[in-house]
Amino acid sequence: MERRSRLTPEREAEIYECVERLVREHGYENVTMQQIAAEAHTSTATLYRHWNGKPRLVVEAVRNRKPHPLEAVDTGSLRGDLVAGVGPMEHAAPGDHELMAGIHNAARSDADLAAAVREVMAAPIERAVETVIDRAIARGEIPPDPPGRRFVHELLLAPIAVRPMMTGKHPDSEYLTAYIDAVILPALGVRRDH
């Protein structure tokens, strides 16, 4: 989407910070564009012109703060990339998990929000995972058509989304590394000899 407004990166960052604070405090469903405009000292017209609505504004605000770590990693090995890419998830604040859970819950009944989540959050993660896998194939670490390739981006998110619900605990680095070794690498055709 081409943006016609003249917001500076600093001003965008201020608006994003305001949006995220409001969503954390009140929940996605309870925040309005009018409320965001008032808190951010801007007009609703500016917000709509720049983001086309609340779904995209909220999703871009969350993504702007913390791009997925897999997007910037290249350690030279598949396992190294995966461990480095999921490692920062251990340090995500519990509030981050609650924020994302709230957004994903709201997206179940809001088609525009669901589309924004897929486009702004999920698609870049999927591309990053594909890049990591393609590099591993090019290095000869895994077969050209790994059996679990199409599931890996979802599998990587599972410990973050499911473990807190099932156990009340967030995954730490030991858990995430063991998960990569036991689940992700075998899904990509890696057989570790112990």
C-alpha positions in Angstrom: 0.0 0.0 0.0 1.5 3.4 -1.0 1.4 5.9 1.8 0.7 9.5 1.0 1.2 11.1 4.4 4.4 12.7 5.5 4.9 11.1 8.9 8.6 10.9 9.9 9.9 7.6 11.2 10.1 9.2 14.6 6.4 10.2 14.5 5.5 6.7 13.3 7.4 5.2 16.2 5.5 7.5 18.6 2.1 6.4 17.2 3.2 2.8 17.3 4.2 3.1 20.9 0.8 4.7 21.8 -1.1 2.0 19.9 0.7 -0.8 21.6 0.2 0.7 25.1 -3.5 1.2 24.4 -4.0 -2.4 23.2 -2.0 -3.8 26.1 -4.1 -1.7 28.6 -7.6 -2.2 27.0 -7.4 -5.1 24.6 -7.7 -4.9 20.8 -11.5 -5.0 20.6 -11.8 -2.1 23.1 -9.5 0.3 21.4 -10.9 2.7 18.8 -9.2 4.8 16.1 -10.6 7.9 17.8 -9.0 6.9 21.0 -5.7 6.2 19.3 -5.9 9.6 17.5 -6.5 11.4 20.7 -3.8 9.7 22.6 -1.3 10.1 19.8 -2.2 13.7 19.2 -3.1 13.2 15.5 -6.3 13.0 13.5 -8.2 9.9 12.6 -7.9 11.0 8.9 -4.1 10.7 9.2 -4.4 7.3 10.8 -6.7 6.0 8.1 -4.7 7.6 5.3 -1.5 6.0 6.6 -2.8 2.6 7.8 -6.2 2.2 6.3 -7.8 1.1 9.6 -7.2 -0.3 13.0 -6.2 -3.9 12.1 -3.2 -2.9 10.0 -2.2 -0.1 12.4 -2.1 -2.4 15.4 -0.3 -5.2 13.6 2.3 -2.9 12.2 2.8 -1.3 15.6 3.5 -4.7 17.2 5.7 -5.8 14.3 7.6 -2.5 14.1 8.7 -3.0 17.7 10.1 -6.5 17.4 10.8 -8.1 14.0 11.1 -11.9 14.2 14.8 -12.9 15.0 14.9 -15.4 12.2 14.8 -12.6 9.6 18.3 -11.4 10.4 20.1 -14.7 11.3 22.8 -16.4 9.3 25.2 -18.5 11.4 26.4 -20.8 8.6 24.4 -23.9 9.8 20.8 -24.9 9.9 20.9 -25.8 13.6 22.7 -22.6 14.4 20.2 -20.5 12.5 17.3 -22.1 14.2 18.7 -21.9 17.7 19.7 -18.2 17.1 16.3 -17.5 15.6 14.2 -18.9 18.4 16.6 -18.0 21.3 15.2 -14.5 21.7 11.8 -15.9 22.2 12.9 -17.0 25.7 13.3 -13.3 26.7 9.9 -12.2 25.5 8.0 -10.7 28.4 4.9 -12.5 29.5 3.0 -9.4 28.4 4.2 -9.9 24.9 2.6 -13.4 24.9 -0.6 -12.0 26.3 -0.6 -9.2 23.6 -0.1 -11.6 20.8 -2.7 -14.0 22.2 -5.2 -11.2 22.4 -4.6 -10.1 18.8 -4.8 -13.7 17.5 -8.0 -14.3 19.5 -9.5 -11.1 18.1 -8.5 -12.1 14.6 -10.7 -15.2 14.8 -13.8 -13.0 14.4 -12.2 -10.0 12.5 -11.3 -10.9 8.9 -9.4 -7.7 8.3 -7.3 -8.2 11.4 -6.6 -11.8 10.4 -5.5 -10.7 6.9 -3.2 -8.0 8.4 -1.7 -10.6 10.8 -1.0 -13.0 7.9 0.5 -10.2 5.7 2.5 -8.2 8.2 3.5 -10.9 10.7 3.1 -14.4 9.3 4.3 -13.9 5.7 7.7 -12.5 6.7 8.3 -15.3 9.2 7.4 -17.8 6.6 9.9 -16.2 4.1 12.6 -16.1 6.8 12.1 -19.8 7.5 12.2 -20.6 3.8 15.5 -18.7 3.4 17.0 -20.6 6.4 15.9 -23.9 4.8 17.1 -23.0 1.3 20.5 -22.1 2.7 20.7 -25.5 4.5 19.8 -27.3 1.2 22.4 -25.3 -0.7 25.0 -26.3 1.9 24.0 -29.9 1.6 22.9 -30.2 5.2 19.4 -31.5 4.4 17.8 -33.1 1.3 16.5 -31.0 -1.5 12.9 -31.7 -0.5 12.8 -32.1 3.2 9.7 -34.0 4.4 8.5 -31.5 7.0 9.4 -28.3 5.1 5.8 -27.0 4.8 5.2 -27.4 8.6 8.3 -25.8 10.0 7.2 -22.2 10.3 4.2 -23.4 12.3 6.2 -25.8 14.4 8.6 -23.0 15.4 5.8 -21.0 16.9 4.2 -24.0 18.7 6.4 -23.9 21.9 5.7 -20.2 22.3 1.9 -20.5 21.8 1.1 -23.9 23.3 3.6 -24.5 26.1 2.3 -21.6 28.3 -1.3 -22.8 27.8 -0.4 -26.5 28.6 2.1 -26.0 31.4 1.9 -22.4 32.6 5.5 -22.0 31.7 7.2 -20.1 28.9 10.0 -22.1 27.1 13.6 -21.3 28.1 16.7 -21.7 25.9 17.3 -25.3 27.0 13.7 -26.3 26.1 13.8 -24.5 22.8 17.2 -26.0 21.8 15.9 -29.5 22.8 12.7 -28.9 20.8 14.8 -27.9 17.7 16.9 -31.0 18.0 13.9 -33.4 18.7 11.2 -31.9 16.4 12.4 -29.4 13.9 15.6 -30.9 12.6 14.1 -34.4 12.2 11.1 -32.8 10.4 13.7 -31.4 7.9 15.4 -34.8 7.4 18.3 -34.3 9.8 19.2 -37.4 11.7 21.4 -36.7 14.7 23.6 -39.6 15.8 24.1 -39.7 19.6 
